[in-house]
Each structure stands twice: as structure tokens, then as C-alpha cells.
Amino acid sequence: MEPQSASQMPQSSQMPTEKSVGPAIGIIIIIIIIVLGGLYFWGQRVNDSSDSSSLQTQDESITPGADINQLQSQSSSDNVSSIEADLNATNLDSLGTEVNSIDAEVQAQ
């Protein structure tokens, strides 16, 4: 019985092995989608950073106002009388107008 059972078993060397290309194509498509998505997000990040750098250059070109110059001219003494003199010399009424003008500029954009 051994010769018959050996002849009935197919030999693996005689059968052609065909590999499916479907999974390989699927993996390649997934990799391409991931790469394109990464390039898209990278491009968005570059655009955002260039927009913020242009805003920074606009801010640097603004000259300081009289209020800022006045704050820089305050004394560095820690005596009570010099602190009171600095407080009396500081004009705090115009602080709200600066915030309002900044809000108007932001809303205009």
C-alpha cells in the first residue's frame, strides 16, 4: 500500500505557485496615501509658520508710542517717594484705547 499512497499525494514541485499581487498593490496604495497626507500637513505647517513670521515682521516695524517711552524713563529706585512719583507720572487712561485699536485691527483681517 505504500506505493499507491505515495503516488496519490501531489508533489509540491510540480504545482505552480502563483502569488497574488492584490495585497502588494493595496499596501503600496496605503503607503502613497500616508505619504501624500504627510506632505499635505507639512505644507500647511510651513504656510502657517510663514504667515506668523510675516506678522512678526509687521509688529517689529511699529515704533513705540509715548506711553512706552514714558514707562522706560521711570526710575529704578525702590524708595517710596520715587515709586509714588512714577505712579503719579504714569497715564493709565490710554490703556483701554490701545486694546480697542488692537481688537479693531484683528477684526478687520
Summary of the structure (lengths in Angstrom):
residues: 109
radius of gyration: 37.8
end to end distance: 91.8
largest distance: 118.8
contacts: 172
relative contact order: 0.04
helix: 71%
strand: 0%
